Each structure stands twice: as C-alpha cells, then as structure tokens.
Amino acid sequence: MIDADRLPRALKPFASGQYRLLVGALAASLLSAGAWLVAAVWQVVELGGSPIDLSFVAVGSSLGLVLAVLIGGVVADRVPQRRILIVVEIVRGIAFAVAAVLAGTGVIEVWHIAALSFVFGLADGFFYPAYSAWLPAILPAEQLLAANGVEGVLRPAVMQAAGPAVASALIAIQAPWLAFAVVAVLQGVAVVVLALMRTTAVRRDLEGLDTHPVRQAFIDLRDGFSYLLKTRWLFATLVFSIVLVFLIMGPIEVLLPFAVKDQTGGGAGAFALALAAFGLGGAVGSLAVASRPLPRRYLTLMILAWGVGCVPLAIIGFTSWLWVMVIALFIVGVLFDGAQVVWGTLLQRRVPPSMLGRVSSLDFFVSLALMPISMAVAGPVGEAIGLAPAFLIAGLVPPVLAIVTLAVAKLGADELAHPLDSAPPDPTIVTGAEAAAGFQAPADEPHPPVEDR
C-alpha cells in the first residue's frame, strides 16, 4: 500500500492501485496511437501521396471522432466506463492488425489508410468521454489536477514522442507494416490491463429512466447541449476552441510533415523528432501544472496559454533549420498541454458528475467540429499560398482571438466568483473505495442543478 501523503503532489494519484492499472493501459494505448501517426504518414509518402492525400487520411480520423463522440458521451453516462474502454481497445487492435496485413502484403492504398483512420476516430469518440467520466470515480477531487497532469505528461511523451520514435525505428528496420503489427500487440496489452481493473458504478441515477433507449439518448443529448448553452465559461471556451482548432490543426497535422521534408530535407526520423519536441514540451508543461495548486486565475491563464502558445508556429514556415522547428514546437507543447491539464480538471470539478460524460463529449465535438474542414483545406491552401503564409496565420491570429474571448465573455469575473481551490466537496460525487465497491448516490439525493455552479 502506497501512502499518498508521502508522495509529491504530482504523484499522489499513484497511491491508488486502480489508477496505476489505468495509467498502464493508457500508456500502451497512447504508444500505439503515436506510432500510427508516423507509420500512416510515411505509408502515404511511400505510396507517392501528396498533401491532398494526407488531408484525405487526416479527415478520416477527425470525421470519425466528430460522428461518434456525441453518442460516446451518452454511453459514458449510462454504461460502466471500464467496459467501454475494453471494447474500444479491442477494436483498435483489430484495425492495427488489418493495416499490418494490408501493408505487409503490398496491397495497401491511400483509401485503406483513410478508412482505418476513420475507425480510429470512431474509437476515440467513445474513449475520451469514458475516460474523462471514469477518472473522478477512481480518485478524490483534490487529486484530479495531478491525474490530469500525469495524462498530460503521458500523452505528449508517449503518443507524440515515444510512439513516433518507435515507429520511425521500425520503419527504418523494415517498413510501415512492422510498426502496424507492433502497435496491434500493444493494444492487446491495454486490453489485458483494463481487464484486471474493477468496474465502478455509473455516477447517475438510472432507475427513473423508463423511456425508450433511443429517445432517452436524444433527451440526454438535449440536456447536455442545454447545460453547455447556459454555462457561460463553458460556452465561451468552446467557441474559442472551435476557431482555434480550425486555424491550427490543418497546418500541424497536414502541412508539418511537408515543411520538415521540403524545407529541411528531413525524412521520417526528422518528422518524428519534430513531434517528439512537441511531446517533450507538453510533458514539461503538464508536469509543471500538476506540481502546483490549481491557479486562482485558471480561466485567464488557460485561454492565454492556448492563444500565445500558437505564436511559435509562425516561425515554422520560414525556417530551413530543423532545430528551429524543434524549439518552436517545444514551446507550443509546454503552453498547450499545461493549459489542457487545467481544462480537464475544470470540467471534472465544475460539471455535475451525472452528465460529465456528455459534457466531455460535447467538449470534443464542439471544439473539433471544424477539424475535418481544417484538415481538408490545409493541403489545398498550403499548395495555393505556400507553407509560410499558412503557418503565419496559424501563429498570429490565435493570440488576438484569446484576448477577445476573455474580454467579451468576462471570464475573469467568472473565475473569481467560482474559486476551485476552496470549493466544498459535492455530496453526489462518488470516488475512491465507494466507487470501486459499486456505490451510487441515493436517488433521493438531488444531483447538482443544470446550471453554472
């Protein structure tokens, strides 16, 4: 038994055995996803693909995510999240295995990669809401910032650094098919680890819901949208996010590989290094935030970090030096992922637990709604105006957008009115041993109202 009181703030969640298993499964899954990022891109390149072809592949993933994430949130608020994650990892493992067979036999085409990316997007649409809704059922509220910081370290360090590095090495040894095969095995590891965990109860009273499941799903979605529209801090942040994603995701996902290839002369290794820099920066930023108390001005610092964090992107389109790209992406990673840790904790602390899955899914849906369009237009725009102007727009517009969002939505006043460092515990939140034992809040104990708390 690990004593949480003797651990540093950022490591306190590891006192929970359930959390340690969850982190192990998450790490295996993220490593697979990171390896896919490089292996899929270089499979397209080996097939003679263009930026437009890569846009086609990237759109498949983001489109699948957007289509699935809303129903994924509804399911996460009704079905034990452990079961959802196990199914998701099985589906992803099968998809990786299919990619390995197609590539290994030499019959793979760009449309195959796009179709598999679509499947991965669908899987992610169920994964993210389930994970976000499950975490507060495993850990106490005061450890959520640290847990989100751990995820913030794992996601860039494993998915954006270790995964691409592993894929790059496997591609150098053989070909992309070997990377696909290895990550299929890693998905099997994630399934085994999740199977060792205990199922926790859904933190919602479902006994009074006797409506037809299909109709109830639409009612659940309506309630989630109603909460989003009535909650100013949530609505303003998501409006900011949807524009931000449109501006930057296309250049990062579609144009960056060609900037590395055409401007620096680098190959798969150089691209993996650029992603690794972004990942390392994200790990540093996440760890720094997780090691400190939640900032008092959490909304202001979060929005500014996202906006100002885009500025280094403006440099990428103008440099022929790989090390400059690496430094720029490192800075972007520090600010972006540090802010993301605050955002994940904010949702888990201020959103009623009975609808956290739906709100998490709406977060992904609304903020990523324009991602397919961003990726679809990035290739043609990059070819029409050049890489340099495209990255310049992605770097300089977001800071202005951040300042406007803070001023118009008056988020400074909201964060002062809702301090999270001294917020009383919510009596309907079930965590720790109670959740592991399957405890649910009593039906006669009202859930928090659907309004800004």
LONU-459495 format. One record per residue (C-alpha): residue number from 1; z, x, y. Coordinates in steps of 0.2 Angstrom, whole numbers, plus 5000, padded with zeros to 4 digits. Layout:
% residues N
+-----+------+------+-------+
! num !   up ! east ! north !
+-----+------+------+-------+
! NUM !    Z !    X !     Y !
...
+-----+------+------+-------+
% end
This chain:
% residues 453
+-----+------+------+-------+
! num !   up ! east ! north !
+-----+------+------+-------+
!   1 ! 5000 ! 5000 !  5000 !
!   2 ! 4995 ! 5007 !  5017 !
!   3 ! 5007 ! 5005 !  5031 !
!   4 ! 4996 ! 4998 !  5046 !
!   5 ! 5010 ! 5003 !  5059 !
!   6 ! 5007 ! 5022 !  5054 !
!   7 ! 4988 ! 5021 !  5057 !
!   8 ! 4979 ! 5024 !  5073 !
!   9 ! 4974 ! 5008 !  5082 !
!  10 ! 4955 ! 5010 !  5077 !
!  11 ! 4960 ! 5012 !  5058 !
!  12 ! 4974 ! 4998 !  5057 !
!  13 ! 4962 ! 4986 !  5048 !
!  14 ! 4961 ! 4998 !  5033 !
!  15 ! 4978 ! 4994 !  5028 !
!  16 ! 4970 ! 4978 !  5020 !
!  17 ! 4963 ! 4981 !  5003 !
!  18 ! 4951 ! 4966 !  5005 !
!  19 ! 4945 ! 4974 !  5021 !
!  20 ! 4942 ! 4991 !  5013 !
!  21 ! 4931 ! 4982 !  5000 !
!  22 ! 4922 ! 4973 !  5013 !
!  23 ! 4918 ! 4989 !  5023 !
!  24 ! 4912 ! 4997 !  5007 !
!  25 ! 4900 ! 4983 !  5004 !
!  26 ! 4894 ! 4983 !  5022 !
!  27 ! 4891 ! 5001 !  5022 !
!  28 ! 4880 ! 5000 !  5006 !
!  29 ! 4870 ! 4986 !  5014 !
!  30 ! 4868 ! 4995 !  5031 !
!  31 ! 4862 ! 5011 !  5022 !
!  32 ! 4848 ! 5000 !  5014 !
!  33 ! 4843 ! 4992 !  5030 !
!  34 ! 4842 ! 5008 !  5039 !
!  35 ! 4832 ! 5016 !  5025 !
!  36 ! 4820 ! 5001 !  5026 !
!  37 ! 4817 ! 5004 !  5045 !
!  38 ! 4809 ! 5021 !  5042 !
!  39 ! 4801 ! 5018 !  5025 !
!  40 ! 4792 ! 5002 !  5031 !
!  41 ! 4786 ! 5010 !  5047 !
!  42 ! 4779 ! 5025 !  5038 !
!  43 ! 4772 ! 5015 !  5024 !
!  44 ! 4762 ! 5006 !  5038 !
!  45 ! 4757 ! 5023 !  5045 !
!  46 ! 4751 ! 5029 !  5028 !
!  47 ! 4740 ! 5013 !  5027 !
!  48 ! 4732 ! 5018 !  5043 !
!  49 ! 4741 ! 5005 !  5053 !
!  50 ! 4741 ! 5003 !  5072 !
!  51 ! 4754 ! 4997 !  5084 !
!  52 ! 4747 ! 4979 !  5082 !
!  53 ! 4750 ! 4981 !  5063 !
!  54 ! 4768 ! 4987 !  5066 !
!  55 ! 4770 ! 4972 !  5078 !
!  56 ! 4765 ! 4961 !  5064 !
!  57 ! 4778 ! 4968 !  5052 !
!  58 ! 4792 ! 4968 !  5065 !
!  59 ! 4788 ! 4950 !  5070 !
!  60 ! 4790 ! 4945 !  5051 !
!  61 ! 4808 ! 4951 !  5051 !
!  62 ! 4813 ! 4943 !  5068 !
!  63 ! 4804 ! 4927 !  5064 !
!  64 ! 4814 ! 4925 !  5048 !
!  65 ! 4830 ! 4929 !  5057 !
!  66 ! 4827 ! 4916 !  5070 !
!  67 ! 4821 ! 4902 !  5057 !
!  68 ! 4837 ! 4905 !  5046 !
!  69 ! 4851 ! 4909 !  5057 !
!  70 ! 4855 ! 4891 !  5063 !
!  71 ! 4857 ! 4884 !  5046 !
!  72 ! 4866 ! 4900 !  5041 !
!  73 ! 4879 ! 4896 !  5054 !
!  74 ! 4881 ! 4878 !  5047 !
!  75 ! 4883 ! 4885 !  5029 !
!  76 ! 4895 ! 4898 !  5035 !
!  77 ! 4907 ! 4884 !  5042 !
!  78 ! 4906 ! 4875 !  5026 !
!  79 ! 4904 ! 4887 !  5011 !
!  80 ! 4916 ! 4902 !  5007 !
!  81 ! 4908 ! 4916 !  5016 !
!  82 ! 4910 ! 4928 !  5001 !
!  83 ! 4898 ! 4918 !  4991 !
!  84 ! 4885 ! 4918 !  5005 !
!  85 ! 4886 ! 4937 !  5006 !
!  86 ! 4884 ! 4939 !  4987 !
!  87 ! 4868 ! 4929 !  4987 !
!  88 ! 4861 ! 4937 !  5002 !
!  89 ! 4863 ! 4955 !  4995 !
!  90 ! 4855 ! 4949 !  4978 !
!  91 ! 4840 ! 4943 !  4987 !
!  92 ! 4839 ! 4959 !  4997 !
!  93 ! 4840 ! 4969 !  4982 !
!  94 ! 4826 ! 4960 !  4974 !
!  95 ! 4815 ! 4961 !  4989 !
!  96 ! 4818 ! 4980 !  4990 !
!  97 ! 4813 ! 4981 !  4971 !
!  98 ! 4797 ! 4972 !  4974 !
!  99 ! 4792 ! 4984 !  4988 !
! 100 ! 4796 ! 4999 !  4977 !
! 101 ! 4784 ! 4992 !  4963 !
! 102 ! 4770 ! 4987 !  4975 !
! 103 ! 4771 ! 5004 !  4984 !
! 104 ! 4773 ! 5014 !  4968 !
! 105 ! 4758 ! 5006 !  4960 !
! 106 ! 4747 ! 5009 !  4976 !
! 107 ! 4743 ! 4990 !  4979 !
! 108 ! 4754 ! 4988 !  4994 !
! 109 ! 4746 ! 4981 !  5010 !
! 110 ! 4752 ! 4978 !  5028 !
! 111 ! 4754 ! 4959 !  5024 !
! 112 ! 4765 ! 4963 !  5010 !
! 113 ! 4777 ! 4973 !  5021 !
! 114 ! 4777 ! 4959 !  5034 !
! 115 ! 4781 ! 4946 !  5020 !
! 116 ! 4795 ! 4956 !  5014 !
! 117 ! 4802 ! 4959 !  5032 !
! 118 ! 4802 ! 4940 !  5034 !
! 119 ! 4813 ! 4939 !  5018 !
! 120 ! 4825 ! 4952 !  5025 !
! 121 ! 4825 ! 4942 !  5041 !
! 122 ! 4830 ! 4926 !  5032 !
! 123 ! 4843 ! 4935 !  5023 !
! 124 ! 4850 ! 4942 !  5039 !
! 125 ! 4851 ! 4924 !  5046 !
! 126 ! 4864 ! 4920 !  5033 !
! 127 ! 4873 ! 4937 !  5033 !
! 128 ! 4878 ! 4938 !  5051 !
! 129 ! 4886 ! 4921 !  5053 !
! 130 ! 4895 ! 4923 !  5037 !
! 131 ! 4902 ! 4940 !  5040 !
! 132 ! 4907 ! 4935 !  5058 !
! 133 ! 4916 ! 4920 !  5052 !
! 134 ! 4924 ! 4929 !  5037 !
! 135 ! 4932 ! 4943 !  5047 !
! 136 ! 4945 ! 4933 !  5056 !
! 137 ! 4951 ! 4925 !  5040 !
! 138 ! 4955 ! 4943 !  5032 !
! 139 ! 4963 ! 4951 !  5047 !
! 140 ! 4975 ! 4946 !  5061 !
! 141 ! 4969 ! 4943 !  5078 !
! 142 ! 4976 ! 4960 !  5085 !
! 143 ! 4966 ! 4970 !  5073 !
! 144 ! 4949 ! 4961 !  5076 !
! 145 ! 4944 ! 4973 !  5090 !
! 146 ! 4947 ! 4988 !  5079 !
! 147 ! 4937 ! 4980 !  5065 !
! 148 ! 4923 ! 4976 !  5076 !
! 149 ! 4924 ! 4994 !  5081 !
! 150 ! 4923 ! 5000 !  5063 !
! 151 ! 4907 ! 4989 !  5061 !
! 152 ! 4901 ! 4996 !  5077 !
! 153 ! 4903 ! 5014 !  5070 !
! 154 ! 4895 ! 5010 !  5053 !
! 155 ! 4880 ! 5000 !  5060 !
! 156 ! 4873 ! 5015 !  5070 !
! 157 ! 4880 ! 5029 !  5060 !
! 158 ! 4874 ! 5022 !  5043 !
! 159 ! 4860 ! 5010 !  5047 !
! 160 ! 4852 ! 5020 !  5062 !
! 161 ! 4857 ! 5037 !  5057 !
! 162 ! 4861 ! 5040 !  5038 !
! 163 ! 4849 ! 5027 !  5032 !
! 164 ! 4834 ! 5033 !  5041 !
! 165 ! 4839 ! 5051 !  5037 !
! 166 ! 4840 ! 5047 !  5018 !
! 167 ! 4823 ! 5038 !  5019 !
! 168 ! 4815 ! 5052 !  5028 !
! 169 ! 4821 ! 5064 !  5015 !
! 170 ! 4815 ! 5053 !  5000 !
! 171 ! 4798 ! 5051 !  5009 !
! 172 ! 4796 ! 5070 !  5010 !
! 173 ! 4801 ! 5072 !  4992 !
! 174 ! 4789 ! 5059 !  4986 !
! 175 ! 4783 ! 5043 !  4996 !
! 176 ! 4790 ! 5027 !  5003 !
! 177 ! 4791 ! 5019 !  4986 !
! 178 ! 4805 ! 5031 !  4981 !
! 179 ! 4815 ! 5025 !  4997 !
! 180 ! 4812 ! 5007 !  4992 !
! 181 ! 4818 ! 5010 !  4975 !
! 182 ! 4834 ! 5019 !  4980 !
! 183 ! 4839 ! 5006 !  4993 !
! 184 ! 4837 ! 4992 !  4979 !
! 185 ! 4850 ! 5001 !  4969 !
! 186 ! 4861 ! 5002 !  4985 !
! 187 ! 4860 ! 4983 !  4986 !
! 188 ! 4867 ! 4982 !  4969 !
! 189 ! 4882 ! 4992 !  4974 !
! 190 ! 4885 ! 4980 !  4988 !
! 191 ! 4885 ! 4965 !  4976 !
! 192 ! 4897 ! 4973 !  4964 !
! 193 ! 4909 ! 4977 !  4978 !
! 194 ! 4909 ! 4959 !  4985 !
! 195 ! 4911 ! 4953 !  4968 !
! 196 ! 4928 ! 4962 !  4967 !
! 197 ! 4934 ! 4953 !  4983 !
! 198 ! 4944 ! 4937 !  4983 !
! 199 ! 4937 ! 4921 !  4990 !
! 200 ! 4945 ! 4914 !  5006 !
! 201 ! 4946 ! 4896 !  5011 !
! 202 ! 4934 ! 4889 !  5025 !
! 203 ! 4945 ! 4888 !  5041 !
! 204 ! 4939 ! 4870 !  5044 !
! 205 ! 4945 ! 4853 !  5038 !
! 206 ! 4930 ! 4846 !  5027 !
! 207 ! 4939 ! 4831 !  5019 !
! 208 ! 4935 ! 4819 !  5033 !
! 209 ! 4916 ! 4823 !  5032 !
! 210 ! 4909 ! 4810 !  5021 !
! 211 ! 4892 ! 4809 !  5030 !
! 212 ! 4876 ! 4814 !  5020 !
! 213 ! 4875 ! 4833 !  5020 !
! 214 ! 4858 ! 4834 !  5029 !
! 215 ! 4864 ! 4823 !  5043 !
! 216 ! 4880 ! 4832 !  5044 !
! 217 ! 4871 ! 4848 !  5046 !
! 218 ! 4862 ! 4841 !  5061 !
! 219 ! 4879 ! 4835 !  5068 !
! 220 ! 4886 ! 4852 !  5066 !
! 221 ! 4872 ! 4860 !  5075 !
! 222 ! 4873 ! 4847 !  5089 !
! 223 ! 4892 ! 4851 !  5091 !
! 224 ! 4888 ! 4870 !  5091 !
! 225 ! 4875 ! 4868 !  5105 !
! 226 ! 4887 ! 4856 !  5115 !
! 227 ! 4900 ! 4870 !  5114 !
! 228 ! 4888 ! 4883 !  5120 !
! 229 ! 4882 ! 4872 !  5135 !
! 230 ! 4899 ! 4868 !  5140 !
! 231 ! 4906 ! 4885 !  5139 !
! 232 ! 4901 ! 4895 !  5155 !
! 233 ! 4905 ! 4913 !  5149 !
! 234 ! 4895 ! 4910 !  5133 !
! 235 ! 4880 ! 4901 !  5140 !
! 236 ! 4878 ! 4914 !  5154 !
! 237 ! 4880 ! 4929 !  5142 !
! 238 ! 4867 ! 4922 !  5130 !
! 239 ! 4855 ! 4918 !  5144 !
! 240 ! 4856 ! 4936 !  5150 !
! 241 ! 4854 ! 4942 !  5131 !
! 242 ! 4838 ! 4932 !  5128 !
! 243 ! 4830 ! 4940 !  5143 !
! 244 ! 4837 ! 4957 !  5139 !
! 245 ! 4830 ! 4956 !  5121 !
! 246 ! 4813 ! 4951 !  5127 !
! 247 ! 4812 ! 4966 !  5138 !
! 248 ! 4818 ! 4980 !  5127 !
! 249 ! 4816 ! 4975 !  5108 !
! 250 ! 4797 ! 4977 !  5108 !
! 251 ! 4797 ! 4994 !  5116 !
! 252 ! 4811 ! 5000 !  5105 !
! 253 ! 4805 ! 4993 !  5088 !
! 254 ! 4786 ! 4994 !  5090 !
! 255 ! 4782 ! 5007 !  5103 !
! 256 ! 4796 ! 5021 !  5100 !
! 257 ! 4788 ! 5027 !  5084 !
! 258 ! 4771 ! 5030 !  5093 !
! 259 ! 4780 ! 5038 !  5108 !
! 260 ! 4788 ! 5050 !  5095 !
! 261 ! 4771 ! 5053 !  5086 !
! 262 ! 4759 ! 5054 !  5101 !
! 263 ! 4770 ! 5062 !  5114 !
! 264 ! 4780 ! 5074 !  5104 !
! 265 ! 4769 ! 5077 !  5089 !
! 266 ! 4783 ! 5072 !  5078 !
! 267 ! 4782 ! 5064 !  5061 !
! 268 ! 4794 ! 5054 !  5050 !
! 269 ! 4808 ! 5067 !  5052 !
! 270 ! 4807 ! 5066 !  5071 !
! 271 ! 4807 ! 5047 !  5072 !
! 272 ! 4822 ! 5047 !  5060 !
! 273 ! 4831 ! 5060 !  5072 !
! 274 ! 4827 ! 5048 !  5087 !
! 275 ! 4835 ! 5034 !  5078 !
! 276 ! 4850 ! 5045 !  5072 !
! 277 ! 4853 ! 5049 !  5090 !
! 278 ! 4854 ! 5031 !  5095 !
! 279 ! 4865 ! 5028 !  5080 !
! 280 ! 4877 ! 5043 !  5084 !
! 281 ! 4879 ! 5036 !  5102 !
! 282 ! 4883 ! 5019 !  5095 !
! 283 ! 4896 ! 5026 !  5084 !
! 284 ! 4904 ! 5036 !  5098 !
! 285 ! 4904 ! 5021 !  5109 !
! 286 ! 4911 ! 5009 !  5096 !
! 287 ! 4925 ! 5021 !  5091 !
! 288 ! 4930 ! 5024 !  5109 !
! 289 ! 4931 ! 5005 !  5112 !
! 290 ! 4940 ! 5002 !  5096 !
! 291 ! 4953 ! 5015 !  5100 !
! 292 ! 4958 ! 5007 !  5116 !
! 293 ! 4966 ! 4989 !  5120 !
! 294 ! 4953 ! 4976 !  5125 !
! 295 ! 4948 ! 4979 !  5143 !
! 296 ! 4955 ! 4967 !  5156 !
! 297 ! 4938 ! 4965 !  5164 !
! 298 ! 4930 ! 4963 !  5147 !
! 299 ! 4915 ! 4952 !  5153 !
! 300 ! 4911 ! 4963 !  5168 !
! 301 ! 4911 ! 4979 !  5158 !
! 302 ! 4902 ! 4972 !  5144 !
! 303 ! 4887 ! 4965 !  5154 !
! 304 ! 4886 ! 4980 !  5165 !
! 305 ! 4886 ! 4992 !  5150 !
! 306 ! 4871 ! 4982 !  5142 !
! 307 ! 4862 ! 4982 !  5158 !
! 308 ! 4865 ! 5000 !  5164 !
! 309 ! 4863 ! 5006 !  5146 !
! 310 ! 4844 ! 5002 !  5147 !
! 311 ! 4841 ! 5014 !  5161 !
! 312 ! 4838 ! 5030 !  5149 !
! 313 ! 4824 ! 5020 !  5141 !
! 314 ! 4813 ! 5023 !  5157 !
! 315 ! 4813 ! 5041 !  5153 !
! 316 ! 4805 ! 5040 !  5135 !
! 317 ! 4788 ! 5035 !  5140 !
! 318 ! 4786 ! 5050 !  5152 !
! 319 ! 4793 ! 5065 !  5142 !
! 320 ! 4784 ! 5075 !  5128 !
! 321 ! 4801 ! 5083 !  5123 !
! 322 ! 4809 ! 5076 !  5108 !
! 323 ! 4826 ! 5082 !  5114 !
! 324 ! 4825 ! 5072 !  5130 !
! 325 ! 4821 ! 5056 !  5120 !
! 326 ! 4836 ! 5060 !  5108 !
! 327 ! 4848 ! 5062 !  5123 !
! 328 ! 4842 ! 5046 !  5131 !
! 329 ! 4844 ! 5036 !  5115 !
! 330 ! 4861 ! 5043 !  5113 !
! 331 ! 4867 ! 5037 !  5130 !
! 332 ! 4859 ! 5020 !  5126 !
! 333 ! 4868 ! 5019 !  5110 !
! 334 ! 4885 ! 5023 !  5117 !
! 335 ! 4884 ! 5009 !  5130 !
! 336 ! 4876 ! 4996 !  5120 !
! 337 ! 4887 ! 4997 !  5104 !
! 338 ! 4903 ! 4999 !  5114 !
! 339 ! 4899 ! 4983 !  5123 !
! 340 ! 4894 ! 4975 !  5107 !
! 341 ! 4911 ! 4978 !  5100 !
! 342 ! 4919 ! 4969 !  5115 !
! 343 ! 4907 ! 4954 !  5112 !
! 344 ! 4910 ! 4952 !  5094 !
! 345 ! 4929 ! 4952 !  5097 !
! 346 ! 4927 ! 4940 !  5112 !
! 347 ! 4918 ! 4927 !  5100 !
! 348 ! 4932 ! 4929 !  5087 !
! 349 ! 4946 ! 4927 !  5100 !
! 350 ! 4939 ! 4913 !  5111 !
! 351 ! 4929 ! 4902 !  5100 !
! 352 ! 4938 ! 4889 !  5089 !
! 353 ! 4938 ! 4895 !  5071 !
! 354 ! 4932 ! 4879 !  5064 !
! 355 ! 4915 ! 4882 !  5072 !
! 356 ! 4914 ! 4901 !  5073 !
! 357 ! 4900 ! 4902 !  5060 !
! 358 ! 4889 ! 4890 !  5070 !
! 359 ! 4893 ! 4899 !  5087 !
! 360 ! 4889 ! 4916 !  5079 !
! 361 ! 4873 ! 4909 !  5073 !
! 362 ! 4869 ! 4902 !  5090 !
! 363 ! 4873 ! 4919 !  5097 !
! 364 ! 4860 ! 4927 !  5086 !
! 365 ! 4847 ! 4913 !  5088 !
! 366 ! 4848 ! 4911 !  5107 !
! 367 ! 4849 ! 4930 !  5111 !
! 368 ! 4835 ! 4933 !  5098 !
! 369 ! 4824 ! 4918 !  5101 !
! 370 ! 4811 ! 4929 !  5111 !
! 371 ! 4812 ! 4944 !  5099 !
! 372 ! 4797 ! 4939 !  5089 !
! 373 ! 4787 ! 4937 !  5105 !
! 374 ! 4793 ! 4953 !  5112 !
! 375 ! 4788 ! 4962 !  5096 !
! 376 ! 4771 ! 4953 !  5096 !
! 377 ! 4766 ! 4958 !  5113 !
! 378 ! 4774 ! 4975 !  5113 !
! 379 ! 4759 ! 4983 !  5104 !
! 380 ! 4745 ! 4975 !  5115 !
! 381 ! 4755 ! 4978 !  5131 !
! 382 ! 4758 ! 4996 !  5126 !
! 383 ! 4739 ! 4998 !  5122 !
! 384 ! 4734 ! 4989 !  5139 !
! 385 ! 4746 ! 4998 !  5151 !
! 386 ! 4752 ! 5013 !  5142 !
! 387 ! 4768 ! 5018 !  5134 !
! 388 ! 4776 ! 5025 !  5151 !
! 389 ! 4775 ! 5009 !  5161 !
! 390 ! 4781 ! 4998 !  5146 !
! 391 ! 4797 ! 5009 !  5144 !
! 392 ! 4799 ! 5010 !  5163 !
! 393 ! 4800 ! 4991 !  5164 !
! 394 ! 4812 ! 4991 !  5149 !
! 395 ! 4823 ! 5003 !  5158 !
! 396 ! 4824 ! 4997 !  5176 !
! 397 ! 4824 ! 4978 !  5175 !
! 398 ! 4840 ! 4975 !  5164 !
! 399 ! 4852 ! 4983 !  5177 !
! 400 ! 4846 ! 4971 !  5190 !
! 401 ! 4847 ! 4956 !  5178 !
! 402 ! 4865 ! 4961 !  5174 !
! 403 ! 4871 ! 4961 !  5192 !
! 404 ! 4863 ! 4944 !  5195 !
! 405 ! 4871 ! 4937 !  5179 !
! 406 ! 4889 ! 4942 !  5185 !
! 407 ! 4886 ! 4936 !  5202 !
! 408 ! 4878 ! 4919 !  5198 !
! 409 ! 4890 ! 4914 !  5183 !
! 410 ! 4906 ! 4921 !  5192 !
! 411 ! 4911 ! 4929 !  5176 !
! 412 ! 4924 ! 4940 !  5185 !
! 413 ! 4934 ! 4924 !  5189 !
! 414 ! 4932 ! 4918 !  5171 !
! 415 ! 4939 ! 4934 !  5163 !
! 416 ! 4954 ! 4934 !  5175 !
! 417 ! 4958 ! 4916 !  5170 !
! 418 ! 4957 ! 4920 !  5152 !
! 419 ! 4966 ! 4936 !  5148 !
! 420 ! 4964 ! 4941 !  5129 !
! 421 ! 4977 ! 4955 !  5129 !
! 422 ! 4991 ! 4942 !  5131 !
! 423 ! 4983 ! 4926 !  5123 !
! 424 ! 4995 ! 4916 !  5112 !
! 425 ! 4990 ! 4915 !  5093 !
! 426 ! 4980 ! 4900 !  5089 !
! 427 ! 4990 ! 4889 !  5076 !
! 428 ! 4974 ! 4884 !  5067 !
! 429 ! 4969 ! 4902 !  5063 !
! 430 ! 4972 ! 4907 !  5046 !
! 431 ! 4972 ! 4925 !  5042 !
! 432 ! 4979 ! 4939 !  5031 !
! 433 ! 4988 ! 4934 !  5015 !
! 434 ! 4987 ! 4915 !  5018 !
! 435 ! 4968 ! 4916 !  5019 !
! 436 ! 4967 ! 4926 !  5004 !
! 437 ! 4978 ! 4913 !  4995 !
! 438 ! 4966 ! 4899 !  5000 !
! 439 ! 4977 ! 4891 !  5013 !
! 440 ! 4968 ! 4879 !  5025 !
! 441 ! 4975 ! 4872 !  5041 !
! 442 ! 4983 ! 4855 !  5039 !
! 443 ! 4971 ! 4840 !  5043 !
! 444 ! 4984 ! 4833 !  5054 !
! 445 ! 4985 ! 4848 !  5065 !
! 446 ! 4971 ! 4847 !  5078 !
! 447 ! 4959 ! 4861 !  5080 !
! 448 ! 4956 ! 4868 !  5097 !
! 449 ! 4945 ! 4856 !  5108 !
! 450 ! 4927 ! 4860 !  5110 !
! 451 ! 4928 ! 4867 !  5127 !
! 452 ! 4932 ! 4884 !  5135 !
! 453 ! 4949 ! 4890 !  5131 !
+-----+------+------+-------+
% end
